[in-house]
Amino acid sequence: MRKQIVRMPKLVDKRVVIHESLPIGILLAMAGGFLDVYTYLFHGEVFASMQSGNVILLGVSVAQGKFHLVVRYLVPITIFMVGIFATDLLKHKFPRRHFLIWQNAAVIIEMTGVFFVGLWAHHASNLVINSALSFFAAIQYAAYRRLAGLPYATTMTTGNLRSIADYIYGHFFTKDPTASFKIKYTSVIVAGFFGGAVLSTLLAPFFKGRSIWCVSLLLLAVLVISLQNQEREG
């Protein structure tokens, strides 16, 4: 399989396949920020991808004796793990010699699933919606883990903030020549995540549950960019 590569700054001396490029990372980060705000606002203050938050809320519910709330958080946490397993299976089973790389297949699954979630948003229970979106968020999280060769996440931002702090240290104290590039790229991803959260909040009053379709549009853009830049194997 041949993939188009994107030339990175000479300072980094690295060539990056399209699914690790900055435009893809920004769009996915926006989708990630959008998902968490959506489930928090519309479906019982549960997070789609930030399972640390769900674990905390689960602990609070248990400590306060609100055992009827345990399922609200425990099921999405479990389904998120199932989504990671499913993505690993997709990675190893998807045909290698195909016009779709496995990451593109993951995007198609997430994009289609999120679209149907929007259709059922006003009818399905919060538990069903949150669990479904946790599954799709897990697929995105597992399928896209590197940006220009750097580790990053598109569905949460704690690790990205930690990386920025590490890169800043490297820039000033160890004189890492690639630190500036790393800081800029990772900061843009954090900004994209923030932008997705803002966009989700702004669209909520107008489109209600249907606003989730914005995520499908973002993922469609990811797919189009990937396919346009992907070379076929000769």
C-alpha positions as CSV (number, residue, x, y, z in Angstrom):
1,M,0.0,0.0,0.0
2,R,1.3,3.4,-1.0
3,K,0.3,6.4,1.0
4,Q,0.8,10.1,0.1
5,I,3.3,11.7,2.4
6,V,3.4,15.3,3.6
7,R,6.7,17.1,3.8
8,M,7.3,18.4,7.3
9,P,9.6,21.3,8.3
10,K,13.3,20.6,7.5
11,L,14.0,21.0,11.2
12,V,12.1,17.9,11.9
13,D,13.3,15.8,8.9
14,K,10.3,13.7,8.9
15,R,7.8,12.6,6.2
16,V,4.3,12.1,7.5
17,V,1.4,10.0,6.0
18,I,-1.8,11.9,5.5
19,H,-3.6,10.5,8.5
20,E,-0.9,12.0,10.8
21,S,-1.1,15.5,9.2
22,L,-2.2,18.7,10.9
23,P,-5.4,19.3,9.0
24,I,-6.7,15.8,9.9
25,G,-5.6,16.3,13.5
26,I,-7.5,19.7,13.8
27,L,-10.7,18.3,12.4
28,L,-10.6,15.3,14.7
29,A,-9.9,17.4,17.7
30,M,-12.9,19.6,16.9
31,A,-15.0,16.5,16.6
32,G,-13.7,15.2,20.0
33,G,-14.5,18.5,21.8
34,F,-17.9,18.6,20.2
35,L,-18.8,15.1,21.3
36,D,-18.1,15.7,25.0
37,V,-20.0,18.9,25.2
38,Y,-22.9,17.4,23.3
39,T,-23.4,14.4,25.7
40,Y,-22.8,16.7,28.7
41,L,-25.5,19.2,27.6
42,F,-28.1,16.9,26.2
43,H,-27.7,13.5,27.7
44,G,-27.3,13.6,31.5
45,E,-24.0,15.3,32.0
46,V,-22.0,12.2,30.9
47,F,-18.8,12.5,28.8
48,A,-18.6,10.6,25.5
49,S,-14.8,10.3,25.4
50,M,-13.3,11.7,28.7
51,Q,-13.7,8.5,30.6
52,S,-11.7,9.9,33.5
53,G,-14.5,12.3,34.1
54,N,-17.0,9.4,34.0
55,V,-14.9,7.4,36.5
56,I,-14.9,10.4,38.8
57,L,-18.6,10.9,38.5
58,L,-19.1,7.2,39.1
59,G,-17.0,7.5,42.3
60,V,-19.0,10.5,43.5
61,S,-22.3,8.6,42.9
62,V,-21.1,5.6,44.8
63,A,-19.7,7.7,47.7
64,Q,-23.0,9.6,48.0
65,G,-25.1,6.4,47.9
66,K,-26.7,7.3,44.6
67,F,-26.4,3.8,43.3
68,H,-29.2,4.4,40.7
69,L,-26.7,6.6,38.8
70,V,-24.0,3.9,38.6
71,V,-25.3,2.5,35.3
72,R,-25.3,6.0,33.8
73,Y,-21.5,6.1,34.0
74,L,-20.5,2.5,34.1
75,V,-22.0,1.4,30.8
76,P,-20.4,4.2,28.7
77,I,-17.0,3.4,30.4
78,T,-17.4,-0.3,29.4
79,I,-18.6,0.5,25.9
80,F,-15.6,2.8,25.4
81,M,-13.3,-0.2,26.2
82,V,-15.3,-2.3,23.7
83,G,-14.7,0.4,21.1
84,I,-11.0,0.2,21.7
85,F,-11.1,-3.6,21.2
86,A,-13.1,-3.2,18.1
87,T,-10.6,-0.8,16.6
88,D,-7.7,-3.1,17.3
89,L,-9.6,-5.8,15.6
90,L,-10.3,-3.5,12.6
91,K,-6.6,-2.6,12.4
92,H,-5.5,-6.2,12.2
93,K,-8.3,-7.6,10.0
94,F,-8.9,-4.9,7.5
95,P,-7.3,-5.7,4.1
96,R,-3.9,-4.0,3.7
97,R,-4.1,-3.8,-0.1
98,H,-7.2,-1.6,-0.4
99,F,-8.1,1.9,-1.5
100,L,-9.2,2.5,2.1
101,I,-6.5,2.4,4.8
102,W,-7.9,1.1,8.1
103,Q,-8.0,4.6,9.6
104,N,-10.4,5.7,6.8
105,A,-12.6,2.7,7.5
106,A,-12.7,3.7,11.2
107,V,-13.7,7.2,10.2
108,I,-16.5,5.9,8.0
109,I,-17.8,3.7,10.9
110,E,-17.7,6.7,13.3
111,M,-19.2,9.1,10.8
112,T,-22.1,6.8,9.9
113,G,-22.8,5.9,13.5
114,V,-22.8,9.5,14.7
115,F,-25.3,10.4,11.9
116,F,-27.7,7.7,13.1
117,V,-27.3,8.9,16.7
118,G,-28.5,12.3,15.5
119,L,-31.6,10.6,13.9
120,W,-32.4,8.9,17.2
121,A,-31.3,11.8,19.5
122,H,-34.9,12.7,20.5
123,H,-36.2,9.2,20.9
124,A,-33.4,7.0,22.4
125,S,-32.6,7.1,26.1
126,N,-29.6,9.0,27.4
127,L,-27.9,5.7,28.2
128,V,-28.2,4.4,24.7
129,I,-26.9,7.7,23.2
130,N,-24.0,8.1,25.5
131,S,-23.0,4.5,25.1
132,A,-23.1,4.7,21.3
133,L,-21.1,7.9,21.3
134,S,-18.6,6.5,23.7
135,F,-18.1,3.6,21.3
136,F,-17.5,5.9,18.4
137,A,-15.2,8.2,20.4
138,A,-13.1,5.2,21.3
139,I,-12.7,4.3,17.6
140,Q,-11.4,7.8,16.9
141,Y,-9.2,7.8,19.9
142,A,-7.6,4.4,19.0
143,A,-7.3,5.1,15.3
144,Y,-5.5,8.4,15.4
145,R,-2.7,8.5,18.0
146,R,0.1,10.3,16.2
147,L,0.5,13.8,14.7
148,A,3.5,14.2,12.5
149,G,5.1,11.3,14.4
150,L,4.2,12.8,17.8
151,P,1.9,11.1,20.2
152,Y,-1.4,13.0,20.8
153,A,-5.1,12.5,21.4
154,T,-8.1,14.0,19.5
155,T,-10.8,13.1,22.0
156,M,-9.3,14.5,25.2
157,T,-6.6,17.1,25.9
158,T,-4.9,16.4,29.2
159,G,-2.1,14.4,27.6
160,N,-1.7,17.1,24.9
161,L,-1.3,19.8,27.6
162,R,1.3,17.7,29.3
163,S,3.2,17.3,26.0
164,I,3.2,21.0,25.5
165,A,4.7,21.6,28.9
166,D,7.4,19.0,28.1
167,Y,8.2,20.6,24.8
168,I,8.4,24.1,26.4
169,Y,10.9,22.7,28.9
170,G,12.8,21.1,26.0
171,H,12.9,24.4,24.1
172,F,14.3,26.4,27.0
173,F,16.4,24.0,29.0
174,T,17.6,21.2,26.7
175,K,17.6,23.2,23.5
176,D,15.7,20.6,21.6
177,P,15.7,22.0,18.0
178,T,12.4,20.4,17.2
179,A,10.6,21.7,20.3
180,S,9.2,24.8,18.6
181,F,7.6,22.7,15.9
182,K,6.1,20.3,18.5
183,I,4.7,23.2,20.6
184,K,3.0,24.8,17.6
185,Y,1.5,21.5,16.3
186,T,0.2,20.3,19.7
187,S,-1.1,23.7,20.7
188,V,-3.2,23.9,17.5
189,I,-4.7,20.5,18.4
190,V,-5.7,21.8,21.8
191,A,-7.2,24.9,20.2
192,G,-9.1,22.7,17.8
193,F,-10.5,20.7,20.7
194,F,-11.5,24.0,22.4
195,G,-13.1,25.2,19.2
196,G,-15.1,22.0,18.9
197,A,-16.5,22.5,22.4
198,V,-17.4,26.2,21.7
199,L,-19.0,25.2,18.4
200,S,-21.1,22.5,20.1
201,T,-22.3,24.9,22.7
202,L,-23.2,27.6,20.2
203,L,-25.1,25.2,17.9
204,A,-27.0,23.6,20.8
205,P,-29.8,26.2,21.1
206,F,-30.6,26.1,17.4
207,F,-30.3,22.4,16.4
208,K,-30.7,20.6,19.8
209,G,-29.9,16.9,19.4
210,R,-29.4,17.2,15.7
211,S,-26.3,19.4,16.3
212,I,-24.3,16.1,16.5
213,W,-24.5,16.0,12.7
214,C,-21.7,18.6,12.8
215,V,-19.4,15.8,13.9
216,S,-20.4,13.7,10.9
217,L,-19.5,16.7,8.7
218,L,-16.1,17.1,10.3
219,L,-15.4,13.4,9.9
220,L,-16.6,13.6,6.2
221,A,-14.0,16.3,5.7
222,V,-11.4,14.0,7.3
223,L,-12.3,11.2,4.9
224,V,-12.3,13.5,1.8
225,I,-8.9,14.9,2.7
226,S,-7.5,11.4,3.3
227,L,-8.9,9.9,0.1
228,Q,-7.7,12.9,-2.0
229,N,-4.2,12.5,-0.7
230,Q,-3.9,8.8,-0.7
231,E,-2.0,7.1,-3.5
232,R,-2.9,3.7,-4.8
233,E,-0.4,0.9,-4.8
234,G,1.0,0.2,-8.2
